[in-house]
């Protein structure tokens, strides 16, 4: 890359953060091989790699974590389960934490089910066990619990397991942030009835869109398989959009991002004219389902995901190294740093009362795009909370965290030199 382009290229937490040169060239070559876009051997190979890595019996790929969760919910056949109640399926409730994304909530709504929001713990960003116990007691219809391993920090599974057994709950693990994370030596995604992962553009590994559902339950696995087959593949044009994403972002958008705002303008226009897809469709912000969900994972994206999966340990080791750097450099300043535990640090999330001001100043003064997961109890911040079934004031800790958290990047393209620039900015201004 030329020095001028490098000067205008921002330090970014998103915009295909995981992609390296081999990933971009792989996507570029796939553009010219459309006969491999939909069906192919990479799909089964990726599913087998997942089974081997997690030590589970069954793994099924989808075009997103949303589609994977939809398949799990469909497979559970909640409308046929009495749970000692005669309520219709629309009244069935899923316990789910706030301080999350609408991508985790919408499949519940699309399945005709009702999310019941549990507050989150201010230290771990995961589900608040005290609030969970209170709402389980109050909500006798709630028989399914979905936990979220937020930012790669595993939920305290020993405590959750006790509640699952005591209240006869079905456990689903949202592992979108946590591929490779472990709790007491056991990988997340293997504790519950089922788990699902995401390969979205800013997750642990990325194929721009993609996801996986896993389970050890034979009966559930067969139903998920049937759902997968029934979903079908996304269109050729949709696959083309995703293959084009890492190419345009790395070769055009990022290099000129801050040069007269050309990169930003190019990105906006590309999304406006549907050359590139958005991470969250406008319909999802209103609880509506875009036409490309739910679908199977197409072979073209499975090839990208496989290439990333082979680098998983390298990616997560790098994240931990960058996190250790942040811990050391920021320990004597006024930031509240995240818990270490066994996190893989998808992002390094810190707390400060001026979080949103810091994000704004970092971009305007230092060309640093710091993350803002989450600026609302259900992100993005323009999500219609009423459509999500969320009531303001029901999860005060999540609402507080959405105002005081910011995320520092840890991905493979953040060198120690770039991390030092971020630290220097934080020290100088705050």
N, C-alpha and C positions, 0 to 999 in steps of 0.2 A: 504494500500500500504506500502511495506517495506521502511525503511528509506533510503536505498541505492537508490532505484528506485525514491523516492521522490526527492533526491538530484539531479538526472540527468534529472528530468522532467522540461522542460522549462516553463517559464511564456509565454503563447502563446496567440496571438490575433485570430488565426484561428484554423484549425484542430478540427472541431466539438466543438466550444467553449461553446455552450449552453447546452450540454448534461450533465445531472446529473445521479446519480446512477439508478434512476427509469427508465430513458430513455434508458440506456444501457441494463438493464435487460429486458425491454420490447422488444427491438430489438433482444436480444438473444432468447427470447421465440418465437418470430415471425419466426426465422430461422427454427424452427421445426414444423411450421404450414403452409406449402405451399399452402394448400387449401384456405387460407385467403389472399394470396398475391395479387390477381388481383381484384376480385369482392367481394363486401361485403357492409354492412350497414354503415361502418365508413365514406365512401365517402360522402353520402348524409348528414350524421350527421355533418361532418366538414363544408359542404356548408351551412347548416342551421345555425350553430354556427356563421359563418361569416356574414350571412345576419342579424342575430340578433344583433351582435356586432356593425356592421357598420350602421345599420338601412337602408339597401338597399333592393331592391326587388328581385334581382337576383345575384347569385354567382355560378360560375362554376370552378371546380377544374381541374388542369392539372399537368403534371409531372415536370413542371418548369415554371418560369415566362416567359421564351421565348415562350413556347407553348401557354401560356395565351395571350400574346401579338399577336402572330400569329392568334389566334382565333378572337381577337378583330378586327384586320386589315382585316381579311377575312370577318367578319360580317359587316364591314362598306361598303364593296363592292365599294371601291373607283374607280374601273375601270368603274363602271356604273354611277358615279356621274359626271355631266358635269362641275359644278362650273363655268359655263359660258365659258368653254374652250372645245376644241375638241381634246385635247392632249390624247395620248394613256396612258394606266395605267402605263407603264414603266417610263413615264415622270412625274407622280404624285409625289409630294414632301411632306415629313414629316419634320416639323421643330423640331429639337431635340438638346439638349445642348451638348457641348463637356464637357470634364472632366467626362467621363462616362466609362462604360464597353462595350466590343463588344457584350455582351449578350443583351444589350438594342438596339443595332444598327442592328444586324444581322437579326432579324425578319422583319425589314423594307426591307432589301435587299432581303431576301428570298421571300418576298411578291411581288417582282418586282417593288418596290417603291424606291424613292431616298431620302436619308437623307440630309437635309440642316442644317449645324451645326451653332448653336448660341453659343457665348462665355458665360462664367459664371462669376458671381459676385465674387470678390476676398474675400469678407467677409462672404458670406453665402454658397459659393460653388454651389449655385443654378443658374438658368438661369439669364443672364444679360438682364434686361428689355429694356435698351437702345439699345443694339445690336439686340434684338428681334424686336423692333419697326422698326429699320433701315432695317432689312432683310425682314420683312413682306412687307414693302413698295417696296423694290427692287424686291422681288420674288412674282409676282402677282399670280403664280400658287399654291403657298403654302396655303393650306386650312386646314391642320391638324397640331396641335401643341401637342407635347408630352413633358410634364414637368417632372422633376425628383426631388423628395424630398431628396436631397443628405445627407447621413449620418444620416438621421432621422430629419433634420431641414425642416419644411414645407416651401414651396414657398409662397410668399406674394400673397395670392389668390385674395384679393380685387383688386389689380392692374392687375392681370392676367384676372380676370373676365371682367374688362372693355375692355381689348384688344380683348377678345373672342367675345364680343358683337359687338365691333366696326368693326372688320374685318371678322365677320361671320366665325369664326374658329371652328373646332371640337376639343375638348380638351380630351386628354388621359393622365391619371396620372400614372407615374411610381413610385409605392410605395414600391419598393423592399427593401428599407432601412427604411421604416417609418411606419410599422404596429403599430397602437396605437397612432401615433402623431396626433395632432389637430391644426387647425388654427381658432382662434376666436370661440372655442368651438365646431367646426365641424371636424369630423375625415377626414383625407386625404383619397383619393380614392372615395369620394362622391361628389366632386365638378364638375367633368367633365362628358362627355358622357359615359366614361368608365374608370376604373382603374384596375391595376393589381399588384399583390404582389408575392413575392418570399419566398420560404421556404428552400433556399439553405443552405449549411452547415455552413455558417457564417452570416446568416441573423438574423432578430429579433427572429423568431422561426425557427426551423430546422427539416426537415425530410430527410436531405441530398440533395434530389432533391424534388421539388414541387412548385406549384404556384396556384394562384386564379385570375380569372377575375370577376369583379363586374360591374353592371350597374343598372340604374333605367329605362332604355329605353326598352319597351316591344319588339319592332321590332328588335332591336339589340340583345336583350337577346335570342330571338328565333334563330337567325342566329348563335350566339355563341354556343347555345345548339346543333345545327346541326353540327357545326364544331367539338365540343367535341365528339359527337357520331361517327363522321367520322374518327377521329384520331385513335381510338382504344387504347388498353393498351400496355405498353412496355412488353418486353419478361420476362419470369421467371428469366432468368439469370441476366438481368439488375436489377430487383427488389432485387435479392439476393445480388448483389454488394452493393446496397445502405443499406440494412439491416446489412451487415457485417461491414460497415464503422465505426459506433460509437463503435462497439465491439473491433475491432482491434486497433483503435486509442486510446481508453481509457485504454485498458488492456495490450497492447503491445507497440505501437509506442511511445506514450508520456512518459511512465515510463522509457524507455531506450533510449529516443531520443538522448541524448548527451553522452551516454556511448559508447565510441569508434565509435560514429556516427551510432550505430546499428539501432536506431529508424528511422533515416533518410534513411538508406540503405533499411530497411524493407519496408518503405513507397514507395520508388522509385521502388523497385522490385515488390511490390504488384500492383502498377499502370502499370508497364511495362508488367507484365503478366496478366493484366486485372482482377486481383482479386478485386481490388478497382477501382472505377471510378475517373477521374479527374474532377475538378470543371469546367474547360474549355477544350473542345476537341481541338486537334491541327487543325482540319478542320475549326473551328470557327474563328481562328486567320487569316484565309485566306478568310473569308466570305462564307465558304461552310457549308452545313447543315449536321450534323451527323444523322445517321439513327434513333436514338431514340428521335428525335424531328420531328414534334410535337406529343405528346401522352397525354392520359388521366392520371390522378393521380391514381395509383393502390391502392387498399384497404390497403395493408400492410404499405405503406408510409402514408396513411391517418390516420392510427392508431397512428403512431409516431407523426404526426402533431397535432392530437387532444390532445395528452398528453402534448405537448409543448404549445398548444393554451390555455389550462387551466391555465398555469403558466405565461401568457403574462403580466399581471399587475405586478406580482412579478418581472419578468425579467426587465421590463421598469423602475420600481421604483428603482431597484438596479442600473441600468445604470445611472439614475439621481443622485443617492447617490455617486457613484464613480466619476461622472463628477464634482459634487460640491467639492469633495475632491481635484481633480486636479486643479480646479479653485483657491481654497484657497492656495494650496501648491506651485503653479507655478506663482502666480500673480505678483511677484516681480522679475521675471527672464526675459531673453531675448526672450521668446517665445511669438508669437502672438496667443492668445487663441481664440477659436471659439465663435460665438455669442450664447447667451443663448436662448432667445426667448422661443419657445415651443418645442424645440428639444427633442427627446427621446434618443439621443446620442448612436446610434448604435456603433459608434466609436467616440472617443474624438480626433478630428483632429486639430493639431496645426501647426504653420508655423515657420520655421527657415531656414536660408540660408544654413545650414549644415545638412539638413534633412537626406539625404542619408548616410552621414558619421555617424550620430547618430544611424541610424538603424543598420549599420554594426558594430559599436562599442558595441551597446547593446547586440547583439548576441554573439560576440566574447569575451567580457569581463564579461558579467553578465548573460548569458543564458536566455536572454529576447528577444522573437520574437515580435518586434514592427511592426505594419502594414505599408504598403506602397500603399494603395489605394490613388491616382492613380499615377503611374510613367510615364504616357503617357496621352495625351488628350483623347485617347481611349485605355483603359487597356485590357489585360496585355500589358507590354511594347514591347513584340515581336509580337503584332498584326500588320498585314500589313495595314498601314493607307491608302494606295492607294486603296486596295480592299474595305475598309470601305467608300470610297468616301471622305476622309478627306484630305484637302490641308494644308500643313504646313504653318503657318503664318495667317491662317484664324481666329483663336481664340487665340490670344496672351496671354490672362489672363489664360486660361486653360493650355496652354503650360508652363507658368511660375509657376502655382500652382503645376504642376506635378513634379517640381524640388525642391520645398520648403515645401512640406507638409509631415507629418507623422502622424500615428494614434496610439493612446494609447487605450488599451483594456478596455472595460467597462462591459463585459458579466458577467453572474452569477457566474462563477468560478474565478473571480478576487475579492479577498477579499481586505479589507483596508490594510492589511499587505503586500499583493503583490503590490498593488497600491503604497504603501510607498517605496517599493524597486525600482519601476520604477522611482518615483520622486527622490529618493536618487541618482540613476544613472545619471539622467538628471542634477541635481544640481552639482554633482561632476565633470562631464566632460564638461559641457557646461554652 
